[in-house]
Amino acid sequence: MRYAIQLITAASLVAAKRKSEEVDIQDIRKVYGMFVDVKRSTQFLIEHQQEYMFSENSKNDIQMRPE
């Protein structure tokens, strides 16, 4: 519920910026693309985990050598 309210509030600001009194579908789409909920954020991290530093599944793991 909180995410939906924040999405609508942000879409309202986008609509106000284009000088409209009504929130349009395009406003919602624009804001939806900018903000990510927990489920989409988690999915993104899972899909791109190899690209992050210190990834356990990284193909290019750097092995620490004692000096």
Residue frames as a rotation matrix with the C-alpha (Angstrom) as fourth column:
MET 1
0.570 0.822 0.000 0.00
0.822 -0.570 0.000 0.00
0.000 0.000 -1.000 0.00
ARG 2
0.426 -0.487 -0.762 2.82
0.176 -0.782 0.598 2.39
-0.887 -0.389 -0.248 0.92
TYR 3
-0.633 -0.707 0.317 4.55
0.410 0.041 0.911 1.74
-0.657 0.706 0.264 -2.42
ALA 4
-0.160 0.667 0.728 1.34
0.973 -0.017 0.229 2.47
0.165 0.745 -0.646 -4.35
ILE 5
0.786 0.442 -0.432 0.80
0.546 -0.824 0.150 5.75
-0.290 -0.354 -0.889 -2.50
GLN 6
0.043 -0.858 -0.513 4.40
0.076 -0.509 0.858 6.80
-0.996 -0.076 0.043 -3.13
LEU 7
-0.645 -0.232 0.728 4.04
0.685 0.247 0.685 5.89
-0.339 0.941 0.000 -6.81
ILE 8
0.285 0.852 0.439 0.86
0.934 -0.350 0.073 7.94
0.215 0.389 -0.896 -7.16
THR 9
0.700 -0.083 -0.709 2.40
0.322 -0.849 0.418 10.89
-0.637 -0.521 -0.568 -5.29
ALA 10
-0.390 -0.912 -0.130 5.46
0.173 -0.211 0.962 10.89
-0.905 0.352 0.240 -7.54
ALA 11
-0.494 0.295 0.818 3.24
0.870 0.179 0.460 10.56
-0.011 0.939 -0.345 -10.64
SER 12
0.644 0.742 -0.184 1.26
0.753 -0.658 -0.018 13.55
-0.134 -0.127 -0.983 -9.41
LEU 13
0.275 -0.644 -0.714 4.47
0.057 -0.731 0.680 15.59
-0.960 -0.228 -0.164 -9.28
VAL 14
-0.725 -0.504 0.469 5.32
0.448 0.173 0.877 14.52
-0.523 0.846 0.100 -12.83
ALA 15
0.007 0.830 0.557 1.83
0.988 -0.090 0.123 15.56
0.152 0.550 -0.821 -13.96
ALA 16
0.727 0.241 -0.643 2.19
0.453 -0.872 0.186 18.91
-0.516 -0.426 -0.743 -12.19
LYS 17
-0.263 -0.918 -0.297 5.53
0.181 -0.349 0.919 19.47
-0.948 0.188 0.258 -13.93
ARG 18
-0.840 0.011 0.542 3.80
0.542 0.037 0.840 19.15
-0.010 0.999 -0.037 -17.29
LYS 19
-0.893 0.448 -0.050 1.10
-0.425 -0.874 -0.236 21.51
-0.150 -0.189 0.970 -15.99
SER 20
-0.365 0.798 -0.479 -1.69
-0.118 0.471 0.874 18.95
0.923 0.376 -0.078 -15.80
GLU 21
-0.235 0.382 0.894 -4.20
-0.962 -0.226 -0.156 18.61
0.142 -0.896 0.421 -12.98
GLU 22
0.807 0.548 0.223 -4.75
-0.564 0.826 0.014 14.90
-0.176 -0.137 0.975 -13.70
VAL 23
-0.267 -0.861 0.432 -2.35
-0.596 0.500 0.628 11.99
-0.757 -0.090 -0.647 -13.44
ASP 24
0.509 0.367 -0.779 -2.13
-0.859 0.276 -0.431 10.15
0.056 0.888 0.456 -16.75
ILE 25
0.972 -0.151 0.182 -1.02
0.143 0.988 0.058 6.60
-0.188 -0.030 0.982 -17.54
GLN 26
0.511 -0.828 0.232 2.18
0.306 -0.078 -0.949 8.03
0.804 0.556 0.213 -19.03
ASP 27
0.222 -0.391 0.893 2.96
-0.782 -0.618 -0.077 9.70
0.582 -0.682 -0.443 -15.68
ILE 28
0.739 0.113 0.664 2.57
-0.548 0.675 0.495 6.38
-0.392 -0.729 0.561 -13.87
ARG 29
0.903 -0.415 0.114 4.76
0.406 0.733 -0.546 4.58
0.143 0.539 0.830 -16.44
LYS 30
0.348 -0.806 0.479 7.49
-0.145 -0.551 -0.822 7.19
0.926 0.216 -0.309 -16.15
VAL 31
0.194 -0.224 0.955 7.56
-0.960 -0.243 0.138 6.98
0.201 -0.944 -0.262 -12.36
TYR 32
0.909 0.192 0.369 7.29
-0.278 0.941 0.194 3.17
-0.310 -0.279 0.909 -12.37
GLY 33
0.736 -0.677 0.014 10.45
0.368 0.383 -0.847 3.03
0.568 0.629 0.531 -14.46
MET 34
0.092 -0.720 0.688 12.30
-0.425 -0.653 -0.627 5.26
0.901 -0.234 -0.366 -12.00
PHE 35
-0.159 -0.056 0.986 11.35
-0.987 0.035 -0.158 3.56
-0.025 -0.998 -0.061 -8.75
VAL 36
-0.317 -0.054 -0.947 11.72
-0.321 0.945 0.054 -0.10
0.892 0.321 -0.318 -7.93
ASP 37
0.616 0.556 0.558 9.79
-0.741 0.168 0.650 -2.07
0.267 -0.814 0.515 -5.32
VAL 38
0.055 -0.636 0.770 11.40
-0.794 0.440 0.420 -4.80
-0.605 -0.634 -0.481 -3.23
LYS 39
0.538 0.213 0.815 10.35
0.154 0.927 -0.343 -7.66
-0.829 0.310 0.466 -5.53
ARG 40
0.966 -0.176 0.187 11.72
0.162 -0.151 -0.975 -6.00
0.200 0.973 -0.118 -8.70
SER 41
0.486 -0.827 0.282 14.86
-0.858 -0.513 -0.024 -4.87
0.164 -0.230 -0.959 -6.88
THR 42
0.161 -0.374 0.913 15.55
-0.505 0.764 0.402 -8.41
-0.848 -0.526 -0.065 -5.63
GLN 43
0.762 0.185 0.620 14.99
0.377 0.653 -0.657 -9.86
-0.527 0.735 0.428 -9.09
PHE 44
0.880 -0.473 0.030 17.38
-0.284 -0.578 -0.765 -7.32
0.380 0.665 -0.643 -10.61
LEU 45
0.236 -0.828 0.508 20.09
-0.951 -0.090 0.295 -8.17
-0.199 -0.553 -0.809 -8.08
ILE 46
0.323 -0.060 0.945 19.70
-0.090 0.991 0.094 -11.90
-0.942 -0.116 0.314 -8.72
GLU 47
0.909 0.108 0.403 19.94
0.372 0.228 -0.900 -11.42
-0.189 0.968 0.167 -12.49
HIS 48
0.694 -0.638 0.333 23.01
-0.143 -0.575 -0.805 -9.18
0.706 0.511 -0.491 -12.27
GLN 49
0.949 -0.274 0.157 24.85
-0.139 0.085 0.987 -10.61
-0.284 -0.958 0.043 -9.27
GLN 50
0.477 -0.814 0.331 27.90
0.858 0.513 0.024 -11.60
-0.189 0.273 0.943 -11.36
GLU 51
0.298 -0.321 0.899 28.49
0.526 -0.731 -0.435 -7.93
0.797 0.602 -0.049 -12.20
TYR 52
0.871 0.097 0.481 28.96
-0.300 -0.671 0.678 -6.85
0.389 -0.735 -0.556 -8.58
MET 53
-0.164 -0.972 0.168 32.20
-0.662 -0.018 -0.750 -6.68
0.732 -0.234 -0.640 -6.70
PHE 54
-0.748 -0.268 0.607 32.83
-0.650 0.477 -0.591 -9.60
-0.131 -0.837 -0.531 -4.33
SER 55
0.381 0.883 -0.274 30.24
-0.918 0.397 0.003 -11.75
0.111 0.250 0.962 -6.06
GLU 56
-0.012 -0.347 0.938 30.57
-0.518 0.804 0.291 -15.39
-0.855 -0.482 -0.190 -5.02
ASN 57
0.500 0.295 0.814 29.62
0.448 0.717 -0.534 -16.46
-0.741 0.632 0.226 -8.52
SER 58
0.632 -0.284 -0.721 31.96
-0.582 -0.788 -0.200 -14.09
-0.512 0.546 -0.663 -10.33
LYS 59
0.939 -0.312 0.148 33.88
0.330 0.683 -0.652 -15.57
0.102 0.661 0.743 -13.26
ASN 60
0.266 -0.867 0.421 36.78
0.153 -0.393 -0.907 -13.21
0.952 0.305 0.028 -12.62
ASP 61
0.985 0.087 -0.151 37.33
0.156 -0.056 0.986 -13.81
0.077 -0.995 -0.068 -8.91
ILE 62
0.270 -0.926 0.263 40.59
-0.517 -0.370 -0.772 -12.33
0.812 0.072 -0.579 -7.73
GLN 63
0.665 -0.128 -0.735 42.49
0.538 0.765 0.353 -14.72
0.517 -0.631 0.578 -5.54
MET 64
0.803 -0.403 0.439 44.25
-0.578 -0.707 0.408 -13.12
0.146 -0.581 -0.801 -2.59
ARG 65
0.478 -0.733 -0.483 47.91
0.383 0.669 -0.637 -14.20
0.791 0.120 0.600 -2.41
PRO 66
0.883 -0.235 -0.405 49.84
0.346 -0.257 0.902 -13.94
-0.316 -0.938 -0.145 0.82
GLU 67
0.726 -0.647 0.232 52.89
-0.194 -0.516 -0.834 -11.74
0.660 0.561 -0.500 0.52
